[in-house]
């Protein structure tokens, strides 16, 4: 069965223009992106395999809430092969 991982993004833009007042990813502020643009950040997420699945805009506070998902990479672990000495015991 396919498993997913999710990314939660909260972005607050300046009233005019494309610059951000704040940007939080999974609850952690990304200070490096404060003066960056949201569309560049979202395109970067797309390049990393993230797909936007939900968007909510709070017009009272001008916050944008975005939810992304991508397939979770599940690493299968193999059992180590038995050595010849273990088989003979």
C-alpha positions as CSV (number, residue, x, y, z in Angstrom):
1,X,0.0,0.0,0.0
2,X,1.3,3.5,-0.9
3,X,2.3,5.6,2.1
4,X,2.6,9.4,2.1
5,X,4.5,12.1,3.9
6,X,3.0,15.5,4.4
7,X,4.4,19.0,4.6
8,X,2.5,21.9,6.1
9,X,3.3,25.4,5.0
10,X,2.1,28.7,6.5
11,X,3.0,31.9,4.4
12,X,2.2,35.5,5.2
13,X,2.9,37.8,2.3
14,X,3.3,41.6,2.4
15,X,0.1,43.3,1.2
16,X,1.6,44.3,-2.1
17,X,4.2,42.3,-4.0
18,X,5.4,38.8,-3.8
19,X,7.7,39.0,-0.7
20,X,6.9,37.2,2.5
21,X,6.6,38.5,6.0
22,X,6.9,35.0,7.4
23,X,7.2,31.4,6.2
24,X,6.8,28.3,8.4
25,X,7.3,24.7,7.3
26,X,5.9,22.1,9.6
27,X,5.9,24.7,12.4
28,X,9.5,25.9,12.0
29,X,10.2,29.4,10.6
30,X,12.4,29.6,7.6
31,X,14.1,32.9,8.1
32,X,16.1,32.6,4.9
33,X,12.9,32.8,2.8
34,X,11.3,35.8,4.5
35,X,12.4,38.1,1.6
36,X,11.9,35.4,-1.0
37,X,8.8,34.8,-3.1
38,X,6.2,32.1,-2.4
39,X,6.0,30.9,-6.0
40,X,9.7,30.2,-6.1
41,X,9.5,28.3,-2.9
42,X,6.5,26.3,-4.1
43,X,8.2,25.5,-7.4
44,X,11.2,24.2,-5.4
45,X,8.9,21.9,-3.4
46,X,7.5,20.6,-6.7
47,X,11.0,19.9,-7.9
48,X,11.5,17.8,-4.8
49,X,8.4,15.7,-5.5
50,X,5.8,17.6,-3.3
51,X,2.3,18.0,-4.7
52,X,-0.1,20.7,-3.4
53,X,-3.2,19.0,-2.1
54,X,-4.9,21.8,-0.1
55,X,-4.9,25.5,0.2
56,X,-6.7,27.8,2.7
57,X,-6.5,31.6,2.7
58,X,-7.4,33.4,5.9
59,X,-8.4,36.8,4.6
60,X,-8.8,38.3,8.1
61,X,-5.1,37.9,8.8
62,X,-3.9,37.4,5.2
63,X,-2.3,34.0,6.0
64,X,-2.0,31.2,3.5
65,X,-2.0,27.6,4.6
66,X,-0.8,25.0,2.1
67,X,-0.6,21.2,2.5
68,X,1.7,19.2,0.3
69,X,2.2,15.4,0.0
70,X,4.6,13.1,-1.8
71,X,5.0,9.3,-1.8
72,X,6.9,8.1,1.2
73,X,10.1,6.2,0.4
74,X,10.0,3.0,2.3
75,X,13.3,1.3,2.6
76,X,12.9,-2.4,2.8
77,X,15.3,-4.1,5.1
78,X,16.6,-7.5,4.2
79,X,17.5,-10.1,6.8
80,X,21.2,-10.8,6.8
81,X,22.1,-14.1,5.1
82,X,23.0,-16.9,7.4
83,X,26.7,-17.8,7.4
84,X,27.8,-21.4,6.9
85,X,28.7,-21.7,10.5
86,X,25.2,-20.6,11.7
87,X,23.6,-23.2,9.4
88,X,25.7,-26.0,10.8
89,X,24.8,-25.2,14.4
